[in-house]
Amino acid sequence: MQGEVQAVTKVYDILKWLIPQISRFPRSHKFTLGDRVTNLGLDVLMLLVEANYTRDKTELLQQANQKLEQLRYLLRLCKELIRRKIRDKQTLWLIDLIIDSSNPQEPVTAYFPDDDLFVPMQRRHGIPIGNLTSQFFANVYLNPLDHLVKEQLGCRHYIRYCDDFVILADDKDWLQEVKFQIGEYLMLLRLKFHPRKCQVFPVKDGTDFLGYRVFPTHRLVRKDSITRFRRRMRRLQAEYAKGEVSLSHIRQSIQSWLGHVSHVDSYGLRRQLLQEVSFVKT
């Protein structure tokens, strides 16, 4: 009984997300393909609800499974049609090339609904770190998440850039429920929360966001950013001593980091770090 109720809840949650997405379909698809997808989804939900109150469930579950398979194919078709919003073949070829040429990522064995045993080994994951296109792709890909969080979950204080986002509220239990709902939705996009970085905690403890430690009254540089800067300076000192890099290259590297930390309370830190380094040729 519990498994059947969970199945009903899952389908209900998917439809709650899916139907508003269909309402944004182009007019040429909204009243044909969109209506068909909506009706199939509702049919599956009704069959599961009926099976939940029926002793002999086999026939109803078989009908639900058949309609669910039809729904899968229609959703794939929706994806292909939406893809055609970009009609230029060269642009599509370039986008595929950029995404498929991602640099090696941290190995992750992650399974999602309907995956078989070998899918994690067959599918690439990740996009090229540092590419300006990667920032754009991440913002576009998670655009439906913004609509879910703001319009359906009702999160008033929500900030996102690429895959880094923060939700602020006064109710800890409500935030835990929002976290669960977002996690369920991300599974549909073949995404998962970072196992350590997604937490619910008081803002007085400071929030890691976009490379900073943000408090209600001030901002600080993250400790790992300071560690990386010191490590980079030691490497540049060694390379400059050997004549492998120029002062202009070193200056660019330092100015880049100073530009990043200038947005937080870091005047004393900047003075201290710059006094620690000197560049001398041997």
C-alpha positions as CSV (number, residue, x, y, z in Angstrom):
1,M,0.0,0.0,0.0
2,Q,2.8,2.4,0.9
3,G,4.5,1.8,-2.4
4,E,1.3,2.5,-4.3
5,V,0.7,5.8,-2.5
6,Q,4.3,6.8,-3.3
7,A,3.7,6.1,-7.0
8,V,0.6,8.3,-7.0
9,T,2.5,11.1,-5.2
10,K,5.4,10.9,-7.6
11,V,3.1,11.1,-10.7
12,Y,1.2,13.9,-9.0
13,D,4.4,15.9,-8.4
14,I,5.6,15.4,-11.9
15,L,2.3,16.6,-13.4
16,K,2.3,19.6,-11.0
17,W,5.6,20.6,-12.6
18,L,4.9,19.5,-16.2
19,I,1.5,21.1,-16.8
20,P,2.8,24.7,-16.3
21,Q,5.7,23.9,-18.6
22,I,3.3,22.8,-21.3
23,S,1.4,26.1,-21.0
24,R,4.6,27.8,-22.3
25,F,4.8,25.6,-25.4
26,P,4.6,27.4,-28.8
27,R,1.0,27.7,-30.0
28,S,1.8,25.2,-32.8
29,H,2.4,22.5,-30.2
30,K,0.4,23.6,-27.2
31,F,-3.0,22.4,-28.4
32,T,-1.8,19.2,-30.1
33,L,1.2,17.6,-28.5
34,G,0.8,19.6,-25.3
35,D,-2.8,18.5,-24.7
36,R,-1.9,14.9,-25.6
37,V,0.9,14.8,-23.0
38,T,-1.4,16.4,-20.3
39,N,-4.2,13.9,-20.9
40,L,-1.8,10.9,-20.9
41,G,-0.3,12.1,-17.6
42,L,-3.7,12.6,-16.0
43,D,-4.8,9.1,-17.3
44,V,-1.8,7.5,-15.6
45,L,-2.6,9.4,-12.3
46,M,-6.2,8.3,-12.4
47,L,-5.3,4.7,-13.1
48,L,-2.9,4.6,-10.2
49,V,-5.5,6.2,-7.8
50,E,-8.1,3.7,-8.9
51,A,-5.6,0.8,-8.4
52,N,-4.9,2.1,-4.9
53,Y,-8.5,1.2,-4.0
54,T,-8.9,-2.0,-6.0
55,R,-8.1,-5.5,-4.8
56,D,-7.2,-6.8,-8.2
57,K,-4.7,-4.2,-9.5
58,T,-3.0,-6.1,-12.3
59,E,-5.1,-4.9,-15.2
60,L,-5.2,-1.2,-14.0
61,L,-1.4,-1.2,-13.5
62,Q,-0.8,-2.7,-16.9
63,Q,-2.9,0.1,-18.5
64,A,-1.0,2.7,-16.5
65,N,2.3,1.2,-17.6
66,Q,1.2,1.3,-21.2
67,K,0.2,4.9,-21.0
68,L,3.4,5.8,-19.1
69,E,5.4,4.3,-22.0
70,Q,3.4,6.4,-24.5
71,L,4.1,9.4,-22.3
72,R,7.8,8.8,-22.3
73,Y,7.9,8.8,-26.1
74,L,5.9,12.0,-26.3
75,L,8.1,13.7,-23.8
76,R,11.2,12.8,-25.9
77,L,9.4,14.2,-28.9
78,C,8.7,17.4,-27.0
79,K,12.4,17.6,-26.2
80,E,13.3,17.3,-29.9
81,L,10.8,19.9,-30.9
82,I,12.0,22.4,-28.3
83,R,15.5,21.8,-29.6
84,R,14.4,23.0,-33.0
85,K,14.0,26.5,-31.6
86,I,17.6,26.7,-32.6
87,R,17.3,25.9,-36.3
88,D,20.8,26.6,-37.5
89,K,22.6,23.3,-38.0
90,Q,26.0,24.8,-37.6
91,T,25.0,26.4,-34.3
92,L,23.6,23.1,-33.1
93,W,26.8,21.3,-34.3
94,L,29.0,23.9,-32.4
95,I,26.9,23.6,-29.2
96,D,27.2,19.8,-29.3
97,L,30.9,20.0,-30.0
98,I,31.5,22.4,-27.0
99,I,29.4,20.3,-24.6
100,D,30.8,17.0,-25.7
101,S,34.4,18.3,-25.5
102,S,34.2,18.8,-21.7
103,N,37.5,18.5,-19.9
104,P,37.8,15.4,-17.6
105,Q,35.5,15.6,-14.6
106,E,35.5,14.1,-11.2
107,P,34.4,10.4,-11.7
108,V,30.8,10.0,-10.6
109,T,28.6,6.9,-10.7
110,A,25.1,8.3,-10.6
111,Y,21.9,6.5,-11.5
112,F,18.7,8.2,-12.5
113,P,15.2,6.8,-13.1
114,D,15.0,4.3,-16.1
115,D,18.9,4.0,-16.2
116,D,20.3,0.5,-16.8
117,L,23.5,-0.8,-15.3
118,F,25.8,0.7,-17.9
119,V,24.3,4.2,-18.4
120,P,26.7,6.0,-16.0
121,M,29.7,4.6,-17.9
122,Q,28.2,5.4,-21.3
123,R,27.1,9.0,-20.8
124,R,29.5,11.9,-20.4
125,H,28.8,14.4,-17.6
126,G,29.8,17.9,-16.9
127,I,30.6,20.9,-19.2
128,P,33.9,22.6,-19.9
129,I,35.0,24.4,-16.8
130,G,35.9,28.1,-17.4
131,N,34.1,28.4,-20.8
132,L,31.9,31.4,-21.1
133,T,29.4,29.2,-22.9
134,S,29.3,26.9,-19.9
135,Q,27.9,29.7,-17.7
136,F,25.3,30.4,-20.4
137,F,24.3,26.8,-20.8
138,A,24.0,26.3,-17.1
139,N,21.7,29.3,-16.7
140,V,19.5,28.3,-19.6
141,Y,19.4,24.6,-18.6
142,L,18.2,25.5,-15.0
143,N,15.7,28.2,-16.2
144,P,12.8,25.8,-15.5
145,L,14.1,25.4,-11.9
146,D,13.7,29.2,-11.4
147,H,10.1,28.9,-12.4
148,L,9.5,25.9,-10.1
149,V,11.1,27.7,-7.1
150,K,9.4,31.0,-7.6
151,E,6.0,30.1,-9.1
152,Q,5.2,26.7,-7.6
153,L,7.2,26.5,-4.4
154,G,6.6,30.1,-3.6
155,C,10.2,30.9,-2.5
156,R,10.3,34.7,-2.2
157,H,14.0,35.1,-1.5
158,Y,15.8,33.0,-4.1
159,I,19.2,33.8,-5.8
160,R,20.8,31.7,-8.5
161,Y,23.8,31.9,-10.8
162,C,24.6,28.8,-12.8
163,D,24.5,25.9,-10.4
164,D,25.0,28.0,-7.2
165,F,21.8,29.1,-5.5
166,V,20.5,30.2,-2.2
167,I,17.0,30.2,-0.7
168,L,16.3,32.3,2.4
169,A,13.3,31.8,4.7
170,D,12.4,31.8,8.5
171,D,10.9,28.3,8.6
172,K,13.5,25.5,8.8
173,D,11.0,22.7,8.2
174,W,9.6,24.5,5.2
175,L,13.2,24.9,3.8
176,Q,13.7,21.2,4.3
177,E,10.6,20.4,2.3
178,V,11.6,22.8,-0.5
179,K,15.0,21.1,-0.6
180,F,13.3,17.8,-1.0
181,Q,11.0,19.1,-3.8
182,I,13.9,20.6,-5.7
183,G,16.0,17.4,-5.3
184,E,13.1,15.5,-6.8
185,Y,12.8,17.9,-9.7
186,L,16.6,17.9,-10.4
187,M,16.4,14.1,-10.9
188,L,14.3,14.8,-14.0
189,L,17.2,16.9,-15.3
190,R,19.7,14.1,-14.5
191,L,21.2,16.3,-11.7
192,K,21.7,15.9,-8.0
193,F,22.6,18.1,-5.1
194,H,26.3,18.1,-4.0
195,P,26.3,15.6,-1.0
196,R,28.1,18.1,1.3
197,K,27.3,21.6,0.1
198,C,23.5,21.5,0.1
199,Q,22.5,22.3,3.7
200,V,19.9,24.2,5.8
201,F,21.5,26.4,8.4
202,P,21.2,29.8,10.1
203,V,22.5,32.8,8.1
204,K,24.5,34.0,11.1
205,D,26.9,31.1,10.4
206,G,27.8,32.6,7.0
207,T,26.8,31.3,3.5
208,D,29.3,30.2,0.9
209,F,28.1,31.8,-2.4
210,L,30.0,32.6,-5.6
211,G,33.3,32.4,-3.9
212,Y,32.5,34.5,-0.9
213,R,31.5,33.9,2.7
214,V,28.3,36.0,3.1
215,F,27.1,37.1,6.6
216,P,24.0,39.3,7.3
217,T,26.3,42.3,8.1
218,H,29.4,41.7,5.9
219,R,31.2,39.5,3.4
220,L,34.6,37.7,3.6
221,V,36.9,35.9,1.3
222,R,36.6,32.1,1.6
223,K,39.6,30.4,3.2
224,D,40.2,28.1,0.3
225,S,40.5,31.1,-2.0
226,I,43.2,32.5,0.2
227,T,45.0,29.2,0.2
228,R,44.9,28.9,-3.6
229,F,46.2,32.5,-4.0
230,R,49.2,31.7,-1.7
231,R,49.9,28.5,-3.6
232,R,49.7,30.3,-6.9
233,M,52.1,33.0,-5.7
234,R,54.6,30.4,-4.7
235,R,54.4,28.7,-8.1
236,L,54.8,32.1,-9.9
237,Q,57.8,33.0,-7.7
238,A,59.5,29.8,-8.7
239,E,58.7,30.2,-12.4
240,Y,59.8,33.9,-12.4
241,A,63.1,32.9,-10.7
242,K,63.7,30.5,-13.6
243,G,62.7,33.1,-16.2
244,E,59.6,31.1,-17.3
245,V,57.0,33.9,-16.7
246,S,57.1,37.7,-17.1
247,L,56.2,40.3,-14.6
248,S,53.2,41.3,-16.8
249,H,51.8,37.8,-16.5
250,I,52.2,37.9,-12.8
251,R,50.6,41.3,-12.6
252,Q,47.6,40.0,-14.5
253,S,47.2,37.1,-12.2
254,I,47.4,39.2,-9.1
255,Q,45.0,41.9,-10.4
256,S,42.5,39.2,-11.3
257,W,42.4,37.9,-7.7
258,L,42.4,41.4,-6.3
259,G,39.4,42.2,-8.4
260,H,37.6,39.2,-7.0
261,V,38.3,40.0,-3.3
262,S,37.7,43.8,-3.7
263,H,34.0,43.1,-3.3
264,V,34.4,42.0,0.3
265,D,35.9,43.4,3.5
266,S,39.5,42.5,2.6
267,Y,41.7,45.6,2.8
268,G,43.9,44.3,5.6
269,L,44.0,40.8,4.0
270,R,45.1,42.2,0.7
271,R,47.9,44.2,2.3
272,Q,49.1,41.2,4.3
273,L,49.2,38.8,1.3
274,L,51.0,41.2,-1.0
275,Q,53.6,41.9,1.7
276,E,54.3,38.2,1.9
277,V,55.5,37.8,-1.7
278,S,58.4,39.2,-3.7
279,F,59.7,38.2,-7.2
280,V,63.4,37.9,-7.7
281,K,65.3,36.3,-10.6
282,T,68.1,33.9,-9.7
